[in-house]
Amino acid sequence: MHYYDVRFGKNAGIRLTPHRFRDGRFRASRGKSDPPKHVQTVEELIALIRQGQMVRMSNPKAGHPPSLISPKSIEGWR
């Protein structure tokens, strides 16, 4: 399980997980202005994290939209 626990602000304590978009894929990129890479599996996503890619993570149940999270902040993939 790959996750990020929000530490600050009004959403502190919410756990985010990789966001699966409507097309069924995950997205990762080097930054906001970098075009995203689309992958189908968690294994492919982990490979992108290892390359330093940031991952779109969300918590739909808590109403938290997809946010870019840096690899050093993501837990559970090492």
HTML snippet that shows the backbone in 3Dmol.js (N, CA, C, O; Angstrom):
<script src="https://3Dmol.org/build/3Dmol-min.js"></script>
<div id="view" style="width:600px;height:400px;position:relative"></div>
<script>
const pdb = `
ATOM      1  N   MET A   1       0.851  -1.186   0.000  1.00  0.00           N
ATOM      2  CA  MET A   1       0.000   0.000   0.000  1.00  0.00           C
ATOM      3  C   MET A   1       0.889   1.240   0.000  1.00  0.00           C
ATOM      4  O   MET A   1       1.732   1.397   0.884  1.00  0.00           O
ATOM      5  N   HIS A   2       0.714   2.097  -0.955  1.00  0.00           N
ATOM      6  CA  HIS A   2       1.467   3.339  -1.067  1.00  0.00           C
ATOM      7  C   HIS A   2       0.553   4.462  -0.615  1.00  0.00           C
ATOM      8  O   HIS A   2      -0.590   4.570  -1.059  1.00  0.00           O
ATOM      9  N   TYR A   3       1.071   5.292   0.272  1.00  0.00           N
ATOM     10  CA  TYR A   3       0.211   6.325   0.835  1.00  0.00           C
ATOM     11  C   TYR A   3       1.023   7.543   1.247  1.00  0.00           C
ATOM     12  O   TYR A   3       2.251   7.508   1.319  1.00  0.00           O
ATOM     13  N   TYR A   4       0.297   8.616   1.512  1.00  0.00           N
ATOM     14  CA  TYR A   4       0.857   9.847   2.066  1.00  0.00           C
ATOM     15  C   TYR A   4      -0.158  10.367   3.067  1.00  0.00           C
ATOM     16  O   TYR A   4      -1.335  10.511   2.739  1.00  0.00           O
ATOM     17  N   ASP A   5       0.284  10.648   4.280  1.00  0.00           N
ATOM     18  CA  ASP A   5      -0.588  11.247   5.287  1.00  0.00           C
ATOM     19  C   ASP A   5      -0.384  12.751   5.277  1.00  0.00           C
ATOM     20  O   ASP A   5       0.724  13.235   5.506  1.00  0.00           O
ATOM     21  N   VAL A   6      -1.456  13.492   5.012  1.00  0.00           N
ATOM     22  CA  VAL A   6      -1.383  14.951   4.986  1.00  0.00           C
ATOM     23  C   VAL A   6      -0.994  15.436   6.376  1.00  0.00           C
ATOM     24  O   VAL A   6      -1.584  15.025   7.376  1.00  0.00           O
ATOM     25  N   ARG A   7       0.004  16.314   6.431  1.00  0.00           N
ATOM     26  CA  ARG A   7       0.545  16.748   7.726  1.00  0.00           C
ATOM     27  C   ARG A   7       0.083  18.128   8.175  1.00  0.00           C
ATOM     28  O   ARG A   7       0.072  18.416   9.371  1.00  0.00           O
ATOM     29  N   PHE A   8      -0.297  18.977   7.236  1.00  0.00           N
ATOM     30  CA  PHE A   8      -0.612  20.357   7.581  1.00  0.00           C
ATOM     31  C   PHE A   8      -1.950  20.794   6.995  1.00  0.00           C
ATOM     32  O   PHE A   8      -2.490  20.150   6.096  1.00  0.00           O
ATOM     33  N   GLY A   9      -2.468  21.890   7.516  1.00  0.00           N
ATOM     34  CA  GLY A   9      -3.679  22.501   6.974  1.00  0.00           C
ATOM     35  C   GLY A   9      -4.952  21.822   7.409  1.00  0.00           C
ATOM     36  O   GLY A   9      -4.959  20.984   8.310  1.00  0.00           O
ATOM     37  N   LYS A  10      -6.035  22.203   6.746  1.00  0.00           N
ATOM     38  CA  LYS A  10      -7.352  21.708   7.139  1.00  0.00           C
ATOM     39  C   LYS A  10      -7.528  20.220   6.850  1.00  0.00           C
ATOM     40  O   LYS A  10      -8.414  19.582   7.419  1.00  0.00           O
ATOM     41  N   ASN A  11      -6.692  19.658   5.972  1.00  0.00           N
ATOM     42  CA  ASN A  11      -6.787  18.237   5.650  1.00  0.00           C
ATOM     43  C   ASN A  11      -5.781  17.376   6.407  1.00  0.00           C
ATOM     44  O   ASN A  11      -5.576  16.215   6.054  1.00  0.00           O
ATOM     45  N   ALA A  12      -5.161  17.923   7.428  1.00  0.00           N
ATOM     46  CA  ALA A  12      -4.170  17.167   8.205  1.00  0.00           C
ATOM     47  C   ALA A  12      -4.788  15.871   8.719  1.00  0.00           C
ATOM     48  O   ALA A  12      -5.902  15.857   9.241  1.00  0.00           O
ATOM     49  N   GLY A  13      -4.042  14.793   8.559  1.00  0.00           N
ATOM     50  CA  GLY A  13      -4.504  13.494   9.017  1.00  0.00           C
ATOM     51  C   GLY A  13      -5.175  12.644   7.959  1.00  0.00           C
ATOM     52  O   GLY A  13      -5.396  11.453   8.175  1.00  0.00           O
ATOM     53  N   ILE A  14      -5.504  13.235   6.815  1.00  0.00           N
ATOM     54  CA  ILE A  14      -6.138  12.471   5.738  1.00  0.00           C
ATOM     55  C   ILE A  14      -5.075  11.643   5.028  1.00  0.00           C
ATOM     56  O   ILE A  14      -3.991  12.147   4.733  1.00  0.00           O
ATOM     57  N   ARG A  15      -5.372  10.401   4.757  1.00  0.00           N
ATOM     58  CA  ARG A  15      -4.444   9.519   4.039  1.00  0.00           C
ATOM     59  C   ARG A  15      -4.787   9.548   2.551  1.00  0.00           C
ATOM     60  O   ARG A  15      -5.924   9.296   2.154  1.00  0.00           O
ATOM     61  N   LEU A  16      -3.775   9.861   1.740  1.00  0.00           N
ATOM     62  CA  LEU A  16      -3.922   9.867   0.292  1.00  0.00           C
ATOM     63  C   LEU A  16      -3.291   8.611  -0.288  1.00  0.00           C
ATOM     64  O   LEU A  16      -2.275   8.129   0.214  1.00  0.00           O
ATOM     65  N   THR A  17      -3.892   8.087  -1.336  1.00  0.00           N
ATOM     66  CA  THR A  17      -3.357   6.941  -2.063  1.00  0.00           C
ATOM     67  C   THR A  17      -3.279   7.308  -3.540  1.00  0.00           C
ATOM     68  O   THR A  17      -3.899   8.284  -3.963  1.00  0.00           O
ATOM     69  N   PRO A  18      -2.527   6.542  -4.335  1.00  0.00           N
ATOM     70  CA  PRO A  18      -2.434   6.877  -5.760  1.00  0.00           C
ATOM     71  C   PRO A  18      -3.819   6.978  -6.398  1.00  0.00           C
ATOM     72  O   PRO A  18      -4.676   6.115  -6.206  1.00  0.00           O
ATOM     73  N   HIS A  19      -4.012   8.042  -7.150  1.00  0.00           N
ATOM     74  CA  HIS A  19      -5.311   8.306  -7.767  1.00  0.00           C
ATOM     75  C   HIS A  19      -5.421   7.566  -9.092  1.00  0.00           C
ATOM     76  O   HIS A  19      -4.566   7.716  -9.966  1.00  0.00           O
ATOM     77  N   ARG A  20      -6.462   6.775  -9.240  1.00  0.00           N
ATOM     78  CA  ARG A  20      -6.730   6.100 -10.507  1.00  0.00           C
ATOM     79  C   ARG A  20      -7.745   6.963 -11.264  1.00  0.00           C
ATOM     80  O   ARG A  20      -8.872   7.156 -10.809  1.00  0.00           O
ATOM     81  N   PHE A  21      -7.334   7.471 -12.408  1.00  0.00           N
ATOM     82  CA  PHE A  21      -8.184   8.358 -13.199  1.00  0.00           C
ATOM     83  C   PHE A  21      -9.262   7.561 -13.941  1.00  0.00           C
ATOM     84  O   PHE A  21      -9.243   6.330 -13.936  1.00  0.00           O
ATOM     85  N   ARG A  22     -10.186   8.259 -14.569  1.00  0.00           N
ATOM     86  CA  ARG A  22     -11.316   7.605 -15.247  1.00  0.00           C
ATOM     87  C   ARG A  22     -10.877   6.613 -16.311  1.00  0.00           C
ATOM     88  O   ARG A  22     -11.581   5.642 -16.589  1.00  0.00           O
ATOM     89  N   ASP A  23      -9.719   6.852 -16.904  1.00  0.00           N
ATOM     90  CA  ASP A  23      -9.220   5.926 -17.927  1.00  0.00           C
ATOM     91  C   ASP A  23      -8.590   4.682 -17.303  1.00  0.00           C
ATOM     92  O   ASP A  23      -8.106   3.811 -18.027  1.00  0.00           O
ATOM     93  N   GLY A  24      -8.589   4.584 -15.959  1.00  0.00           N
ATOM     94  CA  GLY A  24      -8.079   3.421 -15.264  1.00  0.00           C
ATOM     95  C   GLY A  24      -6.585   3.443 -15.013  1.00  0.00           C
ATOM     96  O   GLY A  24      -6.019   2.467 -14.520  1.00  0.00           O
ATOM     97  N   ARG A  25      -5.938   4.561 -15.355  1.00  0.00           N
ATOM     98  CA  ARG A  25      -4.489   4.631 -15.208  1.00  0.00           C
ATOM     99  C   ARG A  25      -4.095   5.596 -14.100  1.00  0.00           C
ATOM    100  O   ARG A  25      -4.870   6.459 -13.688  1.00  0.00           O
ATOM    101  N   PHE A  26      -2.847   5.419 -13.627  1.00  0.00           N
ATOM    102  CA  PHE A  26      -2.239   6.329 -12.664  1.00  0.00           C
ATOM    103  C   PHE A  26      -1.408   7.333 -13.441  1.00  0.00           C
ATOM    104  O   PHE A  26      -1.049   7.087 -14.593  1.00  0.00           O
ATOM    105  N   ARG A  27      -1.097   8.479 -12.809  1.00  0.00           N
ATOM    106  CA  ARG A  27      -0.273   9.502 -13.464  1.00  0.00           C
ATOM    107  C   ARG A  27       0.851   9.951 -12.550  1.00  0.00           C
ATOM    108  O   ARG A  27       0.691  10.073 -11.335  1.00  0.00           O
ATOM    109  N   ALA A  28       1.999  10.193 -13.179  1.00  0.00           N
ATOM    110  CA  ALA A  28       3.167  10.695 -12.463  1.00  0.00           C
ATOM    111  C   ALA A  28       3.911  11.656 -13.384  1.00  0.00           C
ATOM    112  O   ALA A  28       3.858  11.521 -14.607  1.00  0.00           O
ATOM    113  N   SER A  29       4.603  12.626 -12.791  1.00  0.00           N
ATOM    114  CA  SER A  29       5.383  13.583 -13.589  1.00  0.00           C
ATOM    115  C   SER A  29       6.484  14.174 -12.724  1.00  0.00           C
ATOM    116  O   SER A  29       6.496  14.001 -11.506  1.00  0.00           O
ATOM    117  N   ARG A  30       7.399  14.867 -13.365  1.00  0.00           N
ATOM    118  CA  ARG A  30       8.502  15.514 -12.645  1.00  0.00           C
ATOM    119  C   ARG A  30       8.044  16.794 -11.949  1.00  0.00           C
ATOM    120  O   ARG A  30       8.691  17.245 -11.004  1.00  0.00           O
ATOM    121  N   GLY A  31       6.955  17.378 -12.397  1.00  0.00           N
ATOM    122  CA  GLY A  31       6.431  18.604 -11.806  1.00  0.00           C
ATOM    123  C   GLY A  31       5.135  19.017 -12.476  1.00  0.00           C
ATOM    124  O   GLY A  31       4.666  18.342 -13.392  1.00  0.00           O
ATOM    125  N   LYS A  32       4.556  20.112 -12.030  1.00  0.00           N
ATOM    126  CA  LYS A  32       3.263  20.560 -12.560  1.00  0.00           C
ATOM    127  C   LYS A  32       3.308  20.852 -14.047  1.00  0.00           C
ATOM    128  O   LYS A  32       2.346  20.570 -14.762  1.00  0.00           O
ATOM    129  N   SER A  33       4.415  21.415 -14.525  1.00  0.00           N
ATOM    130  CA  SER A  33       4.485  21.799 -15.935  1.00  0.00           C
ATOM    131  C   SER A  33       4.978  20.665 -16.837  1.00  0.00           C
ATOM    132  O   SER A  33       4.957  20.798 -18.060  1.00  0.00           O
ATOM    133  N   ASP A  34       5.420  19.551 -16.245  1.00  0.00           N
ATOM    134  CA  ASP A  34       5.910  18.418 -17.012  1.00  0.00           C
ATOM    135  C   ASP A  34       4.724  17.567 -17.467  1.00  0.00           C
ATOM    136  O   ASP A  34       3.809  17.321 -16.681  1.00  0.00           O
ATOM    137  N   PRO A  35       4.724  17.111 -18.727  1.00  0.00           N
ATOM    138  CA  PRO A  35       3.611  16.247 -19.158  1.00  0.00           C
ATOM    139  C   PRO A  35       3.594  14.952 -18.345  1.00  0.00           C
ATOM    140  O   PRO A  35       4.644  14.356 -18.105  1.00  0.00           O
ATOM    141  N   PRO A  36       2.410  14.516 -17.924  1.00  0.00           N
ATOM    142  CA  PRO A  36       2.349  13.312 -17.086  1.00  0.00           C
ATOM    143  C   PRO A  36       2.607  12.036 -17.866  1.00  0.00           C
ATOM    144  O   PRO A  36       2.346  11.958 -19.066  1.00  0.00           O
ATOM    145  N   LYS A  37       3.118  11.050 -17.169  1.00  0.00           N
ATOM    146  CA  LYS A  37       3.268   9.705 -17.706  1.00  0.00           C
ATOM    147  C   LYS A  37       2.091   8.901 -17.162  1.00  0.00           C
ATOM    148  O   LYS A  37       1.737   9.026 -15.989  1.00  0.00           O
ATOM    149  N   HIS A  38       1.496   8.091 -18.003  1.00  0.00           N
ATOM    150  CA  HIS A  38       0.330   7.293 -17.633  1.00  0.00           C
ATOM    151  C   HIS A  38       0.752   5.831 -17.537  1.00  0.00           C
ATOM    152  O   HIS A  38       1.387   5.308 -18.453  1.00  0.00           O
ATOM    153  N   VAL A  39       0.406   5.174 -16.444  1.00  0.00           N
ATOM    154  CA  VAL A  39       0.734   3.760 -16.264  1.00  0.00           C
ATOM    155  C   VAL A  39      -0.495   3.001 -15.779  1.00  0.00           C
ATOM    156  O   VAL A  39      -1.388   3.565 -15.147  1.00  0.00           O
ATOM    157  N   GLN A  40      -0.516   1.698 -16.092  1.00  0.00           N
ATOM    158  CA  GLN A  40      -1.661   0.850 -15.753  1.00  0.00           C
ATOM    159  C   GLN A  40      -1.547   0.197 -14.380  1.00  0.00           C
ATOM    160  O   GLN A  40      -2.549   0.018 -13.688  1.00  0.00           O
ATOM    161  N   THR A  41      -0.328  -0.158 -13.988  1.00  0.00           N
ATOM    162  CA  THR A  41      -0.168  -0.980 -12.782  1.00  0.00           C
ATOM    163  C   THR A  41       0.607  -0.243 -11.685  1.00  0.00           C
ATOM    164  O   THR A  41       1.311   0.733 -11.943  1.00  0.00           O
ATOM    165  N   VAL A  42       0.456  -0.735 -10.472  1.00  0.00           N
ATOM    166  CA  VAL A  42       1.183  -0.186  -9.331  1.00  0.00           C
ATOM    167  C   VAL A  42       2.683  -0.428  -9.506  1.00  0.00           C
ATOM    168  O   VAL A  42       3.493   0.412  -9.116  1.00  0.00           O
ATOM    169  N   GLU A  43       3.055  -1.558 -10.084  1.00  0.00           N
ATOM    170  CA  GLU A  43       4.471  -1.867 -10.316  1.00  0.00           C
ATOM    171  C   GLU A  43       5.107  -0.827 -11.241  1.00  0.00           C
ATOM    172  O   GLU A  43       6.230  -0.384 -11.003  1.00  0.00           O
ATOM    173  N   GLU A  44       4.390  -0.444 -12.289  1.00  0.00           N
ATOM    174  CA  GLU A  44       4.887   0.598 -13.197  1.00  0.00           C
ATOM    175  C   GLU A  44       4.993   1.934 -12.473  1.00  0.00           C
ATOM    176  O   GLU A  44       5.925   2.705 -12.703  1.00  0.00           O
ATOM    177  N   LEU A  45       4.029   2.200 -11.599  1.00  0.00           N
ATOM    178  CA  LEU A  45       4.038   3.441 -10.825  1.00  0.00           C
ATOM    179  C   LEU A  45       5.248   3.489  -9.891  1.00  0.00           C
ATOM    180  O   LEU A  45       5.893   4.531  -9.768  1.00  0.00           O
ATOM    181  N   ILE A  46       5.557   2.381  -9.241  1.00  0.00           N
ATOM    182  CA  ILE A  46       6.719   2.320  -8.353  1.00  0.00           C
ATOM    183  C   ILE A  46       8.004   2.590  -9.131  1.00  0.00           C
ATOM    184  O   ILE A  46       8.904   3.264  -8.631  1.00  0.00           O
ATOM    185  N   ALA A  47       8.089   2.069 -10.343  1.00  0.00           N
ATOM    186  CA  ALA A  47       9.267   2.322 -11.181  1.00  0.00           C
ATOM    187  C   ALA A  47       9.426   3.821 -11.443  1.00  0.00           C
ATOM    188  O   ALA A  47      10.546   4.332 -11.433  1.00  0.00           O
ATOM    189  N   LEU A  48       8.327   4.523 -11.675  1.00  0.00           N
ATOM    190  CA  LEU A  48       8.393   5.972 -11.893  1.00  0.00           C
ATOM    191  C   LEU A  48       8.785   6.711 -10.613  1.00  0.00           C
ATOM    192  O   LEU A  48       9.529   7.689 -10.665  1.00  0.00           O
ATOM    193  N   ILE A  49       8.289   6.249  -9.471  1.00  0.00           N
ATOM    194  CA  ILE A  49       8.657   6.859  -8.187  1.00  0.00           C
ATOM    195  C   ILE A  49      10.161   6.724  -7.973  1.00  0.00           C
ATOM    196  O   ILE A  49      10.820   7.666  -7.532  1.00  0.00           O
ATOM    197  N   ARG A  50      10.696   5.552  -8.287  1.00  0.00           N
ATOM    198  CA  ARG A  50      12.143   5.314  -8.136  1.00  0.00           C
ATOM    199  C   ARG A  50      12.962   6.239  -9.040  1.00  0.00           C
ATOM    200  O   ARG A  50      14.112   6.547  -8.730  1.00  0.00           O
ATOM    201  N   GLN A  51      12.385   6.677 -10.139  1.00  0.00           N
ATOM    202  CA  GLN A  51      13.054   7.603 -11.065  1.00  0.00           C
ATOM    203  C   GLN A  51      12.896   9.057 -10.612  1.00  0.00           C
ATOM    204  O   GLN A  51      13.398   9.968 -11.271  1.00  0.00           O
ATOM    205  N   GLY A  52      12.205   9.276  -9.496  1.00  0.00           N
ATOM    206  CA  GLY A  52      12.036  10.627  -8.980  1.00  0.00           C
ATOM    207  C   GLY A  52      10.758  11.327  -9.416  1.00  0.00           C
ATOM    208  O   GLY A  52      10.610  12.532  -9.213  1.00  0.00           O
ATOM    209  N   GLN A  53       9.844  10.588 -10.007  1.00  0.00           N
ATOM    210  CA  GLN A  53       8.584  11.169 -10.462  1.00  0.00           C
ATOM    211  C   GLN A  53       7.642  11.417  -9.283  1.00  0.00           C
ATOM    212  O   GLN A  53       7.599  10.629  -8.339  1.00  0.00           O
ATOM    213  N   MET A  54       6.899  12.503  -9.345  1.00  0.00           N
ATOM    214  CA  MET A  54       5.874  12.788  -8.345  1.00  0.00           C
ATOM    215  C   MET A  54       4.570  12.132  -8.802  1.00  0.00           C
ATOM    216  O   MET A  54       4.314  12.020 -10.001  1.00  0.00           O
ATOM    217  N   VAL A  55       3.752  11.702  -7.850  1.00  0.00           N
ATOM    218  CA  VAL A  55       2.547  10.931  -8.143  1.00  0.00           C
ATOM    219  C   VAL A  55       1.303  11.718  -7.773  1.00  0.00           C
ATOM    220  O   VAL A  55       1.280  12.410  -6.755  1.00  0.00           O
ATOM    221  N   ARG A  56       0.269  11.611  -8.598  1.00  0.00           N
ATOM    222  CA  ARG A  56      -1.034  12.185  -8.266  1.00  0.00           C
ATOM    223  C   ARG A  56      -1.699  11.262  -7.254  1.00  0.00           C
ATOM    224  O   ARG A  56      -1.938  10.087  -7.532  1.00  0.00           O
ATOM    225  N   MET A  57      -1.999  11.812  -6.066  1.00  0.00           N
ATOM    226  CA  MET A  57      -2.616  11.031  -4.993  1.00  0.00           C
ATOM    227  C   MET A  57      -3.854  11.766  -4.490  1.00  0.00           C
ATOM    228  O   MET A  57      -3.901  12.996  -4.502  1.00  0.00           O
ATOM    229  N   SER A  58      -4.857  11.005  -4.047  1.00  0.00           N
ATOM    230  CA  SER A  58      -6.111  11.609  -3.610  1.00  0.00           C
ATOM    231  C   SER A  58      -6.780  10.754  -2.542  1.00  0.00           C
ATOM    232  O   SER A  58      -6.308   9.671  -2.195  1.00  0.00           O
ATOM    233  N   ASN A  59      -7.902  11.276  -2.030  1.00  0.00           N
ATOM    234  CA  ASN A  59      -8.776  10.532  -1.138  1.00  0.00           C
ATOM    235  C   ASN A  59     -10.199  10.965  -1.470  1.00  0.00           C
ATOM    236  O   ASN A  59     -10.716  11.897  -0.854  1.00  0.00           O
ATOM    237  N   PRO A  60     -10.850  10.298  -2.445  1.00  0.00           N
ATOM    238  CA  PRO A  60     -12.196  10.701  -2.859  1.00  0.00           C
ATOM    239  C   PRO A  60     -13.224  10.676  -1.738  1.00  0.00           C
ATOM    240  O   PRO A  60     -14.123  11.516  -1.711  1.00  0.00           O
ATOM    241  N   LYS A  61     -13.108   9.722  -0.805  1.00  0.00           N
ATOM    242  CA  LYS A  61     -14.072   9.634   0.296  1.00  0.00           C
ATOM    243  C   LYS A  61     -14.019  10.866   1.186  1.00  0.00           C
ATOM    244  O   LYS A  61     -15.040  11.281   1.734  1.00  0.00           O
ATOM    245  N   ALA A  62     -12.825  11.459   1.336  1.00  0.00           N
ATOM    246  CA  ALA A  62     -12.660  12.655   2.166  1.00  0.00           C
ATOM    247  C   ALA A  62     -12.789  13.933   1.333  1.00  0.00           C
ATOM    248  O   ALA A  62     -12.660  15.036   1.863  1.00  0.00           O
ATOM    249  N   GLY A  63     -13.042  13.782   0.030  1.00  0.00           N
ATOM    250  CA  GLY A  63     -13.197  14.957  -0.822  1.00  0.00           C
ATOM    251  C   GLY A  63     -11.882  15.624  -1.192  1.00  0.00           C
ATOM    252  O   GLY A  63     -11.872  16.799  -1.557  1.00  0.00           O
ATOM    253  N   HIS A  64     -10.769  14.895  -1.104  1.00  0.00           N
ATOM    254  CA  HIS A  64      -9.457  15.464  -1.424  1.00  0.00           C
ATOM    255  C   HIS A  64      -9.114  15.131  -2.873  1.00  0.00           C
ATOM    256  O   HIS A  64      -8.948  13.959  -3.211  1.00  0.00           O
ATOM    257  N   PRO A  65      -9.004  16.154  -3.742  1.00  0.00           N
ATOM    258  CA  PRO A  65      -8.708  15.910  -5.155  1.00  0.00           C
ATOM    259  C   PRO A  65      -7.260  15.472  -5.363  1.00  0.00           C
ATOM    260  O   PRO A  65      -6.450  15.568  -4.441  1.00  0.00           O
ATOM    261  N   PRO A  66      -6.923  14.992  -6.561  1.00  0.00           N
ATOM    262  CA  PRO A  66      -5.553  14.552  -6.846  1.00  0.00           C
ATOM    263  C   PRO A  66      -4.539  15.682  -6.663  1.00  0.00           C
ATOM    264  O   PRO A  66      -4.718  16.786  -7.177  1.00  0.00           O
ATOM    265  N   SER A  67      -3.481  15.386  -5.924  1.00  0.00           N
ATOM    266  CA  SER A  67      -2.389  16.326  -5.682  1.00  0.00           C
ATOM    267  C   SER A  67      -1.078  15.639  -6.035  1.00  0.00           C
ATOM    268  O   SER A  67      -0.949  14.423  -5.886  1.00  0.00           O
ATOM    269  N   LEU A  68      -0.098  16.420  -6.507  1.00  0.00           N
ATOM    270  CA  LEU A  68       1.225  15.859  -6.783  1.00  0.00           C
ATOM    271  C   LEU A  68       1.979  15.688  -5.468  1.00  0.00           C
ATOM    272  O   LEU A  68       2.135  16.641  -4.706  1.00  0.00           O
ATOM    273  N   ILE A  69       2.443  14.472  -5.209  1.00  0.00           N
ATOM    274  CA  ILE A  69       3.179  14.166  -3.982  1.00  0.00           C
ATOM    275  C   ILE A  69       4.572  13.682  -4.381  1.00  0.00           C
ATOM    276  O   ILE A  69       4.712  12.834  -5.262  1.00  0.00           O
ATOM    277  N   SER A  70       5.596  14.223  -3.730  1.00  0.00           N
ATOM    278  CA  SER A  70       6.979  13.874  -4.066  1.00  0.00           C
ATOM    279  C   SER A  70       7.335  12.478  -3.561  1.00  0.00           C
ATOM    280  O   SER A  70       6.760  12.013  -2.576  1.00  0.00           O
ATOM    281  N   PRO A  71       8.279  11.804  -4.226  1.00  0.00           N
ATOM    282  CA  PRO A  71       8.665  10.448  -3.836  1.00  0.00           C
ATOM    283  C   PRO A  71       9.149  10.338  -2.389  1.00  0.00           C
ATOM    284  O   PRO A  71       8.885   9.336  -1.725  1.00  0.00           O
ATOM    285  N   LYS A  72       9.848  11.353  -1.898  1.00  0.00           N
ATOM    286  CA  LYS A  72      10.361  11.263  -0.530  1.00  0.00           C
ATOM    287  C   LYS A  72       9.249  11.310   0.514  1.00  0.00           C
ATOM    288  O   LYS A  72       9.470  10.928   1.663  1.00  0.00           O
ATOM    289  N   SER A  73       8.065  11.771   0.134  1.00  0.00           N
ATOM    290  CA  SER A  73       6.936  11.844   1.062  1.00  0.00           C
ATOM    291  C   SER A  73       6.024  10.614   1.003  1.00  0.00           C
ATOM    292  O   SER A  73       5.196  10.409   1.891  1.00  0.00           O
ATOM    293  N   ILE A  74       6.176   9.812  -0.026  1.00  0.00           N
ATOM    294  CA  ILE A  74       5.313   8.637  -0.211  1.00  0.00           C
ATOM    295  C   ILE A  74       5.868   7.479   0.626  1.00  0.00           C
ATOM    296  O   ILE A  74       7.058   7.169   0.568  1.00  0.00           O
ATOM    297  N   GLU A  75       4.998   6.860   1.391  1.00  0.00           N
ATOM    298  CA  GLU A  75       5.374   5.731   2.244  1.00  0.00           C
ATOM    299  C   GLU A  75       4.927   4.432   1.602  1.00  0.00           C
ATOM    300  O   GLU A  75       3.992   4.413   0.802  1.00  0.00           O
ATOM    301  N   GLY A  76       5.602   3.344   1.959  1.00  0.00           N
ATOM    302  CA  GLY A  76       5.158   2.021   1.577  1.00  0.00           C
ATOM    303  C   GLY A  76       5.641   1.493   0.241  1.00  0.00           C
ATOM    304  O   GLY A  76       5.196   0.421  -0.168  1.00  0.00           O
ATOM    305  N   TRP A  77       6.511   2.172  -0.451  1.00  0.00           N
ATOM    306  CA  TRP A  77       6.974   1.684  -1.758  1.00  0.00           C
ATOM    307  C   TRP A  77       8.401   1.186  -1.741  1.00  0.00           C
ATOM    308  O   TRP A  77       8.828   0.530  -2.690  1.00  0.00           O
ATOM    309  N   ARG A  78       9.148   1.474  -0.700  1.00  0.00           N
ATOM    310  CA  ARG A  78      10.568   1.093  -0.677  1.00  0.00           C
ATOM    311  C   ARG A  78      10.780  -0.363  -0.416  1.00  0.00           C
ATOM    312  O   ARG A  78      11.921  -0.822  -0.370  1.00  0.00           O
TER     313      ARG A  78
END
`;
const viewer = $3Dmol.createViewer("view");
viewer.addModel(pdb, "pdb");
viewer.setStyle({}, {cartoon: {color: "spectrum"}});
viewer.zoomTo();
viewer.render();
</script>
